[in-house]
Amino acid sequence: MKTAMQELNEWFKESHPLITTGDMVKKIAEMLEKEKKQIEGAWESGINNCGEFNTPSIATGKQYYAETFITN
């Protein structure tokens, strides 16, 4: 699965293959990192609020993001 920002990044690279620097490229990279942190934080917040049901097979938000959204 890909996040919306990952899809936007791929679309931009395919639509503008010669652009590798500039404000848009930097902004997309910043937003990808921000989205990643938000997803990790949301996952951890959800796990922390589960109380007695807190028995996740995925230990951290980073692990959740990596297993769910990082694609090759």
C-alpha positions as CSV (number, residue, x, y, z in Angstrom):
1,M,0.0,0.0,0.0
2,K,1.2,3.5,-0.7
3,T,0.2,6.7,1.1
4,A,-1.2,9.7,-0.8
5,M,2.1,11.5,-0.6
6,Q,4.0,8.5,-1.9
7,E,1.6,8.4,-4.9
8,L,2.0,12.1,-5.5
9,N,5.8,11.8,-5.3
10,E,5.7,9.0,-7.9
11,W,3.4,10.9,-10.1
12,F,5.6,14.0,-10.0
13,K,8.7,12.0,-10.8
14,E,7.0,10.3,-13.8
15,S,5.4,13.6,-15.0
16,H,8.5,15.7,-14.6
17,P,11.5,13.3,-15.0
18,L,14.0,16.0,-15.6
19,I,13.2,18.0,-12.5
20,T,15.4,16.7,-9.6
21,T,15.9,19.9,-7.6
22,G,13.8,22.9,-6.7
23,D,11.2,24.0,-4.3
24,M,8.6,21.5,-5.4
25,V,10.9,18.5,-4.9
26,K,12.1,19.8,-1.5
27,K,8.5,20.4,-0.4
28,I,7.4,16.9,-1.5
29,A,10.3,15.4,0.5
30,E,9.4,17.5,3.6
31,M,5.7,16.4,3.3
32,L,6.6,12.7,2.9
33,E,8.6,12.9,6.1
34,K,5.9,14.8,7.9
35,E,3.2,12.3,6.8
36,K,5.5,9.4,8.0
37,K,5.8,11.0,11.5
38,Q,2.0,11.6,11.6
39,I,1.3,8.0,10.7
40,E,3.8,6.6,13.2
41,G,2.4,8.9,15.9
42,A,-1.2,8.0,15.2
43,W,-0.4,4.3,15.4
44,E,1.5,4.7,18.7
45,S,-1.3,6.9,20.1
46,G,-3.8,4.3,19.2
47,I,-1.8,1.5,20.8
48,N,-1.2,3.5,24.0
49,N,-5.0,4.2,24.3
50,C,-5.9,0.5,24.0
51,G,-5.3,-0.2,27.7
52,E,-5.7,-3.9,28.5
53,F,-6.1,-4.8,24.9
54,N,-2.6,-3.5,24.1
55,T,-1.0,-6.7,22.6
56,P,0.1,-5.6,19.2
57,S,2.2,-7.8,17.0
58,I,3.9,-4.6,15.7
59,A,5.9,-2.9,18.5
60,T,6.4,0.6,17.2
61,G,4.9,3.2,14.9
62,K,8.2,3.0,12.8
63,Q,7.7,-0.7,12.4
64,Y,4.1,-0.3,11.4
65,Y,5.0,2.4,8.8
66,A,7.8,0.3,7.4
67,E,5.6,-2.9,7.1
68,T,2.6,-1.1,5.8
69,F,3.8,1.8,3.5
70,I,7.3,1.2,2.4
71,T,7.2,-0.4,-1.0
72,N,10.0,-1.4,-3.3
